[in-house]
Amino acid sequence: MGLFFSSSQQWAEHASLVCFDTLLNAPDEIPENDHQSPVATVTPSADDERPILVVADSRGRLKTWHYWRKQPYWKDFFSLCTQRTPSEHLAYLTHNGIKTIDAGTNHVDFRQALEKLSTTLGATVVRVDSGGTLNGVLLRAGLVDELHLLMHPTLVGRTSQKTFFNDLTSENGDAISLRLIESQVETQGILRLSYAISN
């Protein structure tokens, strides 16, 4: 985990984009909000170089924003919502001082969301830290420039449906091609691979 987070610092990201289930599956058990007094929204200082945390959660399932707001890694917090996000969840976000970006009707339109992050917040470097569903959606839509992998010298023999990239074909049905940018051996024989998306 230390290598993962230290490697991620090299991109000077403006935003960390995650899917709600990544935070729901956090290893620590986090209690839901205890409905304390409303939390004021944050206005980061101009010299704060930390990224913002952006969570895709159109159905309003994440109820632990109070916990994530206390973490020191991000300077501001946004939830990606749609026209179908429940009104009670929008009220919950307001109560917890979480800003929203409306992008899409039924599901989050990530092209629209990324455009809004760029034009309204100046976030042009977005690091995705998520699982196979969001990774697959972004790759299929042609919204990914680079892919960075940490390859561990370990063989895993279990059968699992978990994968980092779900349904990996582009919108026109083609396979997604990669071009190697860099490879580097890290500690404990871990290989760091960096690719550009060729499609």
N, C-alpha and C positions, 0 to 999 in steps of 0.2 A: 504493500500500500504506500509506503514511503517513497519508493521508486516511481510509482504511478503519479503521485501528486507532485513530486519534484520535477518529473518530466513534463507535466502539464504546464508548469510555470514558464517554460521557454516560449510560449506563444503569446504571452501578454494579452490574454483574452479580455474582451470587454464584457462578455456574458457567458454564464454556464447554463446550458439548456438541458433539462432533464424531464423525464416523463414522471407522472405522479407515482407510478408503481415502483420506480427506483427508490423514492423516499419512503414509500409504504413498506418496502422490504429492507429497510435499514436494520442492521444487526441488533441494535438496542431497542427494547420495548419502550415506546414513547406514548404517554397518555394523551388522550385528546384534550383539546382546549377546555380549561375549567371556567370559561365565561367570566373572566375578570373584567375590569373596566376597559373601555375601548382603548386601543393602542394608536398613538399618532403615527401618521406616515412619516417616513424618513426623507430628509433632503440631504444627500451626501455632499460633503465638502468637495470643492473643485480639485483638490490635490489628493483625494482618496483614489488610489490606483487599483483597489480590489474590484473584481467583476461584480455584476449583478446576477442574482439567481432568478432564472426564468423556468417556471414549471408548467408543462402542458397538462391541463386538468379540466377539460371541457365539461365533464360530468360532475365536478365538485366533490371528488372523493377524498382529497387530502384535507385532514382535519388536525394537523399537527404543525401548522404554520408558526404558532407561538414558540415551538422548539427550534425550528430552523432559523427564525429571526434572531435567536440568541447566539447562533454560531458566528465565529469571527471571520469566516472566509469570504463573505459577500457584503457589499455596501448598500445594496438595495434589493427589493424583492417584488417580483411580478408573477402573476398567474395568467396563462393564456386561456381565454374563455371564448365561447361562441354565443350565438343568439339563443341556443338551447341550454346554456348553463343555468341551473336552478336559481331562482331569485333569492332563496334563503342562503345559498352558498355565496352569492355576491354580497349579501349582507354580512355573512361571516367574514369574508375577505376584508370588507371595509372595517369591521369591528377590530380586526387584527392588524390594520395598517398596511395591508397588502394591495399594491396597485394592480390594475388589470389591463390587459391588451385584448380587445375584441377582434378575433380573426377567424372568420368562418361562420357557417350556419349550423350544421350538425356536428361536424368534426373540425378540429383546428386545421386551418389552412396555413401550413408552415411557410409557404412562399410569402403569403401576405404578412404573417407574423414576423418573419425575418426582415421584410421590407420596412415594417413599422419600427422594429428595433433599430434599424440603421438610420432611418430618416428622423425619428423623434428622439432617440437616445444616443445616436452616433456609435452604436454597437456594430462594428464591421467584422470583428474577430469573435466568433461564437464557437465555444468548445462544447461538444455534445458528450455528456456523461450518462449513458443510458443503456437499455437493453435492446434486444433484437427487434422489437416492434418499431420503436421510434427510429432506430438506425436504418432499418429497412425502408421505412416511409421516406426518410430524407434522401437516401441513396437512389431510390426509384424515381424520385422527383427531380433528380439532378441538382440537389441543393448542398452537396458535399464537395469540397475542394480537395481535402487531404484525409488520409486514413493513417492512424498511428497505432501499432500493435506492440504489445509486450508478449513475446513468445517464451514460455517457461519450458525448461528441459524436463518435462514431466509427461508421462503417458497416462491417460485416464481411460479406463475400460468400461465404465458404466454406460448404460444406454439412457440417454436423456434427450428430451425435445428442446431443451434450452439451447439457444444459439445467440450469437451477437448480431446476426444479420438475418432477418426473416424475409422470405420471398424475394430473393435477390435477382430480379431481372428489372431492367429499366422500363419506363412507361411504354416504350415501343417494342418491348419483348426481348431486347438484346441483353446478353450477359454484361455485367459491369466490369470493364477492364481497368487494371491498375498499372501504374508506371513507378518503379522503385526510385525513390529519391535518396534514401540513406538507410544504411544498416549499421548497427553498432552493438557490440557485446557489452552488457552491463554486468553488475555484480551477480554472483551465483549462477553464471552462465546464461542469464536471461538475455535474449536477443531483442533489440528494439528495432522495429521495421517501420519505415515511413514511406507512404505511397501517395502519389497524385492520382486523382480519378481521371482516367483517360477519356471516358465517353463525353 
